Amino acid sequence: MAQFNVYENTNRTSRKQYPLLVDVQHSVLSTLATRIVIPLSKKDSLHGAAMDVLMPEVMLDDQPYVLMTPQISAIPDRLLSTPIGTLEHCRSHVLAALDFAISGI
């Protein structure tokens, strides 16, 4: 599993609102049985303005999504199957969102 890989959300309860999950955990922690993920929401499904730094817009396969950083969580790694893409190209935005969530700057 690589950092910034994107996976389909297999949870029936949350996948409508959060269809995709971004793995943000560094590979140095690959022996853990869990992965830290941030959900992605389709941009057109959100109502109201997102905080640009905390919840940046990211593009995946020419589709706009919003990184739902406040919804960060850990899930068992067995729930992540084959990656469908990567947000490596958005690395700076993802890290800035995480930094803002933790440090406020």
CNS distance restraints for C-alpha pairs under 8 A (distance, minus, plus):
assign (resid   1 and name CA) (resid   5 and name CA) 7.30 0.50 0.50
assign (resid   1 and name CA) (resid  27 and name CA) 7.33 0.50 0.50
assign (resid   1 and name CA) (resid  30 and name CA) 7.68 0.50 0.50
assign (resid   2 and name CA) (resid  23 and name CA) 7.39 0.50 0.50
assign (resid   2 and name CA) (resid  26 and name CA) 7.52 0.50 0.50
assign (resid   2 and name CA) (resid  27 and name CA) 6.45 0.50 0.50
assign (resid   3 and name CA) (resid  23 and name CA) 5.53 0.50 0.50
assign (resid   3 and name CA) (resid  24 and name CA) 5.18 0.50 0.50
assign (resid   3 and name CA) (resid  25 and name CA) 5.71 0.50 0.50
assign (resid   3 and name CA) (resid  26 and name CA) 5.56 0.50 0.50
assign (resid   3 and name CA) (resid  27 and name CA) 6.60 0.50 0.50
assign (resid   3 and name CA) (resid  88 and name CA) 7.83 0.50 0.50
assign (resid   4 and name CA) (resid  22 and name CA) 5.68 0.50 0.50
assign (resid   4 and name CA) (resid  23 and name CA) 5.12 0.50 0.50
assign (resid   4 and name CA) (resid  24 and name CA) 5.38 0.50 0.50
assign (resid   4 and name CA) (resid  25 and name CA) 7.96 0.50 0.50
assign (resid   4 and name CA) (resid  86 and name CA) 5.53 0.50 0.50
assign (resid   4 and name CA) (resid  87 and name CA) 5.11 0.50 0.50
assign (resid   4 and name CA) (resid  88 and name CA) 5.49 0.50 0.50
assign (resid   4 and name CA) (resid  91 and name CA) 7.38 0.50 0.50
assign (resid   5 and name CA) (resid  22 and name CA) 5.78 0.50 0.50
assign (resid   5 and name CA) (resid  23 and name CA) 5.53 0.50 0.50
assign (resid   5 and name CA) (resid  24 and name CA) 7.87 0.50 0.50
assign (resid   5 and name CA) (resid  83 and name CA) 5.94 0.50 0.50
assign (resid   5 and name CA) (resid  84 and name CA) 7.60 0.50 0.50
assign (resid   5 and name CA) (resid  85 and name CA) 5.93 0.50 0.50
assign (resid   5 and name CA) (resid  86 and name CA) 4.26 0.50 0.50
assign (resid   5 and name CA) (resid  87 and name CA) 6.30 0.50 0.50
assign (resid   5 and name CA) (resid  88 and name CA) 7.51 0.50 0.50
assign (resid   6 and name CA) (resid  20 and name CA) 6.59 0.50 0.50
assign (resid   6 and name CA) (resid  21 and name CA) 5.57 0.50 0.50
assign (resid   6 and name CA) (resid  22 and name CA) 4.54 0.50 0.50
assign (resid   6 and name CA) (resid  23 and name CA) 6.40 0.50 0.50
assign (resid   6 and name CA) (resid  83 and name CA) 5.44 0.50 0.50
assign (resid   6 and name CA) (resid  84 and name CA) 5.78 0.50 0.50
assign (resid   6 and name CA) (resid  85 and name CA) 5.14 0.50 0.50
assign (resid   6 and name CA) (resid  86 and name CA) 5.23 0.50 0.50
assign (resid   6 and name CA) (resid  87 and name CA) 6.95 0.50 0.50
assign (resid   7 and name CA) (resid  20 and name CA) 5.60 0.50 0.50
assign (resid   7 and name CA) (resid  21 and name CA) 5.21 0.50 0.50
assign (resid   7 and name CA) (resid  22 and name CA) 6.47 0.50 0.50
assign (resid   7 and name CA) (resid  23 and name CA) 7.84 0.50 0.50
assign (resid   7 and name CA) (resid  80 and name CA) 6.25 0.50 0.50
assign (resid   7 and name CA) (resid  81 and name CA) 6.98 0.50 0.50
assign (resid   7 and name CA) (resid  82 and name CA) 6.80 0.50 0.50
assign (resid   7 and name CA) (resid  83 and name CA) 4.84 0.50 0.50
assign (resid   7 and name CA) (resid  84 and name CA) 5.64 0.50 0.50
assign (resid   7 and name CA) (resid  85 and name CA) 7.32 0.50 0.50
assign (resid   8 and name CA) (resid  19 and name CA) 6.09 0.50 0.50
assign (resid   8 and name CA) (resid  20 and name CA) 4.62 0.50 0.50
assign (resid   8 and name CA) (resid  21 and name CA) 6.24 0.50 0.50
assign (resid   8 and name CA) (resid  80 and name CA) 7.58 0.50 0.50
assign (resid   8 and name CA) (resid  83 and name CA) 7.64 0.50 0.50
assign (resid   8 and name CA) (resid  84 and name CA) 7.23 0.50 0.50
assign (resid   9 and name CA) (resid  14 and name CA) 7.67 0.50 0.50
assign (resid   9 and name CA) (resid  15 and name CA) 5.33 0.50 0.50
assign (resid   9 and name CA) (resid  18 and name CA) 6.97 0.50 0.50
assign (resid   9 and name CA) (resid  19 and name CA) 5.27 0.50 0.50
assign (resid   9 and name CA) (resid  20 and name CA) 5.01 0.50 0.50
assign (resid   9 and name CA) (resid  21 and name CA) 5.94 0.50 0.50
assign (resid   9 and name CA) (resid  80 and name CA) 7.91 0.50 0.50
assign (resid  10 and name CA) (resid  15 and name CA) 6.52 0.50 0.50
assign (resid  10 and name CA) (resid  79 and name CA) 7.09 0.50 0.50
assign (resid  11 and name CA) (resid  15 and name CA) 5.65 0.50 0.50
assign (resid  12 and name CA) (resid  16 and name CA) 7.69 0.50 0.50
assign (resid  14 and name CA) (resid  18 and name CA) 5.81 0.50 0.50
assign (resid  14 and name CA) (resid  19 and name CA) 7.57 0.50 0.50
assign (resid  15 and name CA) (resid  19 and name CA) 4.40 0.50 0.50
assign (resid  15 and name CA) (resid  20 and name CA) 7.27 0.50 0.50
assign (resid  17 and name CA) (resid  41 and name CA) 6.18 0.50 0.50
assign (resid  17 and name CA) (resid  42 and name CA) 7.98 0.50 0.50
assign (resid  17 and name CA) (resid  45 and name CA) 7.76 0.50 0.50
assign (resid  18 and name CA) (resid  39 and name CA) 5.60 0.50 0.50
assign (resid  18 and name CA) (resid  40 and name CA) 5.45 0.50 0.50
assign (resid  18 and name CA) (resid  41 and name CA) 4.89 0.50 0.50
assign (resid  18 and name CA) (resid  42 and name CA) 7.68 0.50 0.50
assign (resid  19 and name CA) (resid  39 and name CA) 7.54 0.50 0.50
assign (resid  19 and name CA) (resid  40 and name CA) 6.60 0.50 0.50
assign (resid  19 and name CA) (resid  41 and name CA) 6.51 0.50 0.50
assign (resid  19 and name CA) (resid  42 and name CA) 7.84 0.50 0.50
assign (resid  20 and name CA) (resid  39 and name CA) 5.82 0.50 0.50
assign (resid  20 and name CA) (resid  40 and name CA) 5.17 0.50 0.50
assign (resid  20 and name CA) (resid  41 and name CA) 7.19 0.50 0.50
assign (resid  21 and name CA) (resid  37 and name CA) 5.95 0.50 0.50
assign (resid  21 and name CA) (resid  38 and name CA) 5.60 0.50 0.50
assign (resid  21 and name CA) (resid  39 and name CA) 4.37 0.50 0.50
assign (resid  21 and name CA) (resid  40 and name CA) 5.80 0.50 0.50
assign (resid  22 and name CA) (resid  37 and name CA) 5.24 0.50 0.50
assign (resid  22 and name CA) (resid  38 and name CA) 5.18 0.50 0.50
assign (resid  22 and name CA) (resid  39 and name CA) 6.17 0.50 0.50
assign (resid  22 and name CA) (resid  40 and name CA) 7.17 0.50 0.50
assign (resid  22 and name CA) (resid  86 and name CA) 7.97 0.50 0.50
assign (resid  22 and name CA) (resid  87 and name CA) 7.62 0.50 0.50
assign (resid  23 and name CA) (resid  35 and name CA) 6.65 0.50 0.50
assign (resid  23 and name CA) (resid  36 and name CA) 5.98 0.50 0.50
assign (resid  23 and name CA) (resid  37 and name CA) 4.53 0.50 0.50
assign (resid  23 and name CA) (resid  38 and name CA) 6.73 0.50 0.50
assign (resid  24 and name CA) (resid  35 and name CA) 7.78 0.50 0.50
assign (resid  24 and name CA) (resid  36 and name CA) 5.79 0.50 0.50
assign (resid  24 and name CA) (resid  37 and name CA) 5.59 0.50 0.50
assign (resid  24 and name CA) (resid  38 and name CA) 7.08 0.50 0.50
assign (resid  25 and name CA) (resid  29 and name CA) 7.13 0.50 0.50
assign (resid  25 and name CA) (resid  35 and name CA) 6.04 0.50 0.50
assign (resid  25 and name CA) (resid  36 and name CA) 5.22 0.50 0.50
assign (resid  25 and name CA) (resid  37 and name CA) 7.22 0.50 0.50
assign (resid  26 and name CA) (resid  30 and name CA) 7.41 0.50 0.50
assign (resid  33 and name CA) (resid  76 and name CA) 5.86 0.50 0.50
assign (resid  33 and name CA) (resid  77 and name CA) 5.69 0.50 0.50
assign (resid  33 and name CA) (resid  78 and name CA) 7.93 0.50 0.50
assign (resid  34 and name CA) (resid  74 and name CA) 6.07 0.50 0.50
assign (resid  34 and name CA) (resid  75 and name CA) 5.30 0.50 0.50
assign (resid  34 and name CA) (resid  76 and name CA) 4.25 0.50 0.50
assign (resid  34 and name CA) (resid  77 and name CA) 4.83 0.50 0.50
assign (resid  35 and name CA) (resid  74 and name CA) 5.35 0.50 0.50
assign (resid  35 and name CA) (resid  75 and name CA) 5.54 0.50 0.50
assign (resid  35 and name CA) (resid  76 and name CA) 6.26 0.50 0.50
assign (resid  35 and name CA) (resid  77 and name CA) 5.48 0.50 0.50
assign (resid  36 and name CA) (resid  72 and name CA) 7.15 0.50 0.50
assign (resid  36 and name CA) (resid  73 and name CA) 5.67 0.50 0.50
assign (resid  36 and name CA) (resid  74 and name CA) 4.31 0.50 0.50
assign (resid  36 and name CA) (resid  75 and name CA) 6.60 0.50 0.50
assign (resid  37 and name CA) (resid  72 and name CA) 5.83 0.50 0.50
assign (resid  37 and name CA) (resid  73 and name CA) 5.59 0.50 0.50
assign (resid  37 and name CA) (resid  74 and name CA) 5.98 0.50 0.50
assign (resid  37 and name CA) (resid  75 and name CA) 7.29 0.50 0.50
assign (resid  38 and name CA) (resid  67 and name CA) 6.82 0.50 0.50
assign (resid  38 and name CA) (resid  68 and name CA) 6.17 0.50 0.50
assign (resid  38 and name CA) (resid  69 and name CA) 5.77 0.50 0.50
assign (resid  38 and name CA) (resid  71 and name CA) 6.35 0.50 0.50
assign (resid  38 and name CA) (resid  72 and name CA) 4.58 0.50 0.50
assign (resid  38 and name CA) (resid  73 and name CA) 6.58 0.50 0.50
assign (resid  39 and name CA) (resid  67 and name CA) 6.38 0.50 0.50
assign (resid  39 and name CA) (resid  68 and name CA) 5.46 0.50 0.50
assign (resid  39 and name CA) (resid  69 and name CA) 7.31 0.50 0.50
assign (resid  39 and name CA) (resid  71 and name CA) 6.66 0.50 0.50
assign (resid  39 and name CA) (resid  72 and name CA) 6.93 0.50 0.50
assign (resid  40 and name CA) (resid  65 and name CA) 5.97 0.50 0.50
assign (resid  40 and name CA) (resid  66 and name CA) 5.54 0.50 0.50
assign (resid  40 and name CA) (resid  67 and name CA) 4.91 0.50 0.50
assign (resid  40 and name CA) (resid  68 and name CA) 5.72 0.50 0.50
assign (resid  41 and name CA) (resid  45 and name CA) 7.02 0.50 0.50
assign (resid  41 and name CA) (resid  46 and name CA) 7.46 0.50 0.50
assign (resid  41 and name CA) (resid  65 and name CA) 5.41 0.50 0.50
assign (resid  41 and name CA) (resid  66 and name CA) 5.28 0.50 0.50
assign (resid  41 and name CA) (resid  67 and name CA) 6.81 0.50 0.50
assign (resid  41 and name CA) (resid  68 and name CA) 6.88 0.50 0.50
assign (resid  42 and name CA) (resid  46 and name CA) 7.17 0.50 0.50
assign (resid  42 and name CA) (resid  63 and name CA) 7.99 0.50 0.50
assign (resid  42 and name CA) (resid  64 and name CA) 6.42 0.50 0.50
assign (resid  42 and name CA) (resid  65 and name CA) 4.47 0.50 0.50
assign (resid  42 and name CA) (resid  66 and name CA) 6.31 0.50 0.50
assign (resid  43 and name CA) (resid  57 and name CA) 7.51 0.50 0.50
assign (resid  43 and name CA) (resid  64 and name CA) 5.66 0.50 0.50
assign (resid  43 and name CA) (resid  65 and name CA) 4.75 0.50 0.50
assign (resid  43 and name CA) (resid  66 and name CA) 5.60 0.50 0.50
assign (resid  50 and name CA) (resid  54 and name CA) 7.92 0.50 0.50
assign (resid  50 and name CA) (resid  55 and name CA) 5.91 0.50 0.50
assign (resid  50 and name CA) (resid  56 and name CA) 7.55 0.50 0.50
assign (resid  51 and name CA) (resid  55 and name CA) 5.37 0.50 0.50
assign (resid  51 and name CA) (resid  56 and name CA) 7.15 0.50 0.50
assign (resid  52 and name CA) (resid  56 and name CA) 4.82 0.50 0.50
assign (resid  52 and name CA) (resid  57 and name CA) 7.41 0.50 0.50
assign (resid  53 and name CA) (resid  93 and name CA) 7.43 0.50 0.50
assign (resid  53 and name CA) (resid  96 and name CA) 6.72 0.50 0.50
assign (resid  53 and name CA) (resid  97 and name CA) 5.44 0.50 0.50
assign (resid  53 and name CA) (resid 100 and name CA) 7.06 0.50 0.50
assign (resid  54 and name CA) (resid  67 and name CA) 7.98 0.50 0.50
assign (resid  54 and name CA) (resid  68 and name CA) 7.88 0.50 0.50
assign (resid  54 and name CA) (resid  69 and name CA) 6.25 0.50 0.50
assign (resid  54 and name CA) (resid  70 and name CA) 7.72 0.50 0.50
assign (resid  54 and name CA) (resid  96 and name CA) 7.57 0.50 0.50
assign (resid  54 and name CA) (resid  97 and name CA) 4.42 0.50 0.50
assign (resid  54 and name CA) (resid  98 and name CA) 7.27 0.50 0.50
assign (resid  54 and name CA) (resid 100 and name CA) 6.17 0.50 0.50
assign (resid  54 and name CA) (resid 101 and name CA) 6.49 0.50 0.50
assign (resid  55 and name CA) (resid  66 and name CA) 6.03 0.50 0.50
assign (resid  55 and name CA) (resid  67 and name CA) 5.03 0.50 0.50
assign (resid  55 and name CA) (resid  68 and name CA) 5.55 0.50 0.50
assign (resid  55 and name CA) (resid  69 and name CA) 5.92 0.50 0.50
assign (resid  55 and name CA) (resid  70 and name CA) 7.99 0.50 0.50
assign (resid  55 and name CA) (resid  97 and name CA) 6.54 0.50 0.50
assign (resid  56 and name CA) (resid  66 and name CA) 5.72 0.50 0.50
assign (resid  56 and name CA) (resid  67 and name CA) 5.64 0.50 0.50
assign (resid  56 and name CA) (resid  93 and name CA) 6.67 0.50 0.50
assign (resid  56 and name CA) (resid  94 and name CA) 7.74 0.50 0.50
assign (resid  56 and name CA) (resid  97 and name CA) 7.29 0.50 0.50
assign (resid  57 and name CA) (resid  64 and name CA) 6.46 0.50 0.50
assign (resid  57 and name CA) (resid  65 and name CA) 5.61 0.50 0.50
assign (resid  57 and name CA) (resid  66 and name CA) 4.48 0.50 0.50
assign (resid  57 and name CA) (resid  67 and name CA) 6.38 0.50 0.50
assign (resid  58 and name CA) (resid  64 and name CA) 5.81 0.50 0.50
assign (resid  58 and name CA) (resid  65 and name CA) 5.32 0.50 0.50
assign (resid  58 and name CA) (resid  66 and name CA) 6.00 0.50 0.50
assign (resid  58 and name CA) (resid  67 and name CA) 6.89 0.50 0.50
assign (resid  58 and name CA) (resid  87 and name CA) 7.83 0.50 0.50
assign (resid  58 and name CA) (resid  90 and name CA) 6.76 0.50 0.50
assign (resid  59 and name CA) (resid  63 and name CA) 5.43 0.50 0.50
assign (resid  59 and name CA) (resid  64 and name CA) 4.71 0.50 0.50
assign (resid  59 and name CA) (resid  65 and name CA) 6.10 0.50 0.50
assign (resid  60 and name CA) (resid  64 and name CA) 6.60 0.50 0.50
assign (resid  60 and name CA) (resid  65 and name CA) 7.30 0.50 0.50
assign (resid  60 and name CA) (resid  85 and name CA) 7.33 0.50 0.50
assign (resid  60 and name CA) (resid  86 and name CA) 7.66 0.50 0.50
assign (resid  60 and name CA) (resid  87 and name CA) 7.24 0.50 0.50
assign (resid  67 and name CA) (resid  94 and name CA) 7.70 0.50 0.50
assign (resid  68 and name CA) (resid  72 and name CA) 7.26 0.50 0.50
assign (resid  69 and name CA) (resid  97 and name CA) 6.65 0.50 0.50
assign (resid  69 and name CA) (resid  98 and name CA) 6.90 0.50 0.50
assign (resid  69 and name CA) (resid 101 and name CA) 7.45 0.50 0.50
assign (resid  70 and name CA) (resid 101 and name CA) 7.39 0.50 0.50
assign (resid  75 and name CA) (resid  79 and name CA) 7.17 0.50 0.50
assign (resid  76 and name CA) (resid  80 and name CA) 7.81 0.50 0.50
assign (resid  87 and name CA) (resid  91 and name CA) 6.52 0.50 0.50
assign (resid  90 and name CA) (resid  94 and name CA) 6.27 0.50 0.50
assign (resid  91 and name CA) (resid  95 and name CA) 6.12 0.50 0.50
assign (resid  92 and name CA) (resid  96 and name CA) 5.97 0.50 0.50
assign (resid  93 and name CA) (resid  97 and name CA) 6.11 0.50 0.50
assign (resid  94 and name CA) (resid  98 and name CA) 6.31 0.50 0.50
assign (resid  95 and name CA) (resid  99 and name CA) 6.04 0.50 0.50
assign (resid  96 and name CA) (resid 100 and name CA) 6.01 0.50 0.50
assign (resid  97 and name CA) (resid 101 and name CA) 6.16 0.50 0.50
assign (resid  98 and name CA) (resid 102 and name CA) 6.28 0.50 0.50
assign (resid  99 and name CA) (resid 103 and name CA) 5.69 0.50 0.50
assign (resid  99 and name CA) (resid 104 and name CA) 7.07 0.50 0.50
assign (resid  99 and name CA) (resid 105 and name CA) 6.83 0.50 0.50
assign (resid 100 and name CA) (resid 104 and name CA) 4.39 0.50 0.50
assign (resid 100 and name CA) (resid 105 and name CA) 4.91 0.50 0.50
